């Protein structure tokens, strides 16, 4: 999905909390920003919503230099 989604694109996941925690861990490894929110029926519903936004980033160069 990382290769398909453009920078600053968003994905919305809706599932049980246990599944979303695993997804959040994977998505965090891809340097995406995430936010988990409650179901529209309230916080007591076991289903939650995870919003993930792919960030635009460029790998930095080597910061050490030889003198």
Secondary structure in CASP SS format (residue, H / E / C, confidence):
PFRMAT SS
TARGET T0000
AUTHOR 0000-0000-0000
METHOD secondary structure of the structure
MODEL  1
X C 1.00
X C 1.00
X C 1.00
X C 1.00
X C 1.00
X C 1.00
X C 1.00
X C 1.00
X C 1.00
X E 1.00
X E 1.00
X E 1.00
X E 1.00
X E 1.00
X E 1.00
X E 1.00
X H 1.00
X H 1.00
X H 1.00
X H 1.00
X H 1.00
X H 1.00
X H 1.00
X H 1.00
X H 1.00
X H 1.00
X H 1.00
X H 1.00
X H 1.00
X C 1.00
X C 1.00
X E 1.00
X E 1.00
X E 1.00
X E 1.00
X E 1.00
X E 1.00
X E 1.00
X E 1.00
X C 1.00
X C 1.00
X E 1.00
X C 1.00
X C 1.00
X C 1.00
X C 1.00
X E 1.00
X E 1.00
X E 1.00
X E 1.00
X E 1.00
X E 1.00
X E 1.00
X E 1.00
X C 1.00
X C 1.00
X C 1.00
X C 1.00
X C 1.00
X C 1.00
X C 1.00
X C 1.00
X C 1.00
X C 1.00
X C 1.00
X C 1.00
X C 1.00
END
